[in-house]
């Protein structure tokens, strides 16, 4: 699985968009980009995933560059409850992969009031 | 529907003892994975079970083992506990046979070894 690189921490003002970057320069053609987050002392929570097209759901948007070497998770209107560690993971595209998550160190997003 | 349930939530054990943790996946999910989270090593993949068979394994010593039952419930066992085994143990479930699905995590079992 491709290695991902994320900044260790970021701040965001409440109500503003939070843009969390992720580099995955060695990603292969059949690896998906998944995002999870972990609020303190809770189990990780799935946010979104994509292959090459931009994706949006009720929680966030995922923008993947055309060369697929990096992506950005966008939380459109961050709230204090979005304070968490955000993990970007590259996963092979087969059934067993989606439950074999290799977590990096993630980005601690601190939403400020 | 009910989420992933892990029991117990908290556990204190003594060095040298063994411990068994339980995980009940979401109904219909056939894949269960286990993770260890410590402040020093972060979230690390232990193993994954699908249809009662271990399908993937992380880089942990043989003291860490698991199994899955026919109803997809899973247990993990740690024998000869060491102080370094103190951690949050998380379980996650997916449908298993499908691609592009997300994993659902339980709240974890906090194990303290004294």
Interface residues (C-beta under 8 A of the other chain):
Chain A: X32 X34 X36 X38 X41 X42 X43 X44 X45 X46 X49 X87 X93 X94 X95 X96 X97 X98 X99 X100 X101 X102 X103 X104 X105 X106
Chain B: X4 X31 X32 X33 X35 X42 X43 X44 X45 X48 X50 X55 X56 X88 X90 X92 X93 X94 X96 X97 X98 X99 X100 X101 X102 X103 X104 X105 X106 X107 X108
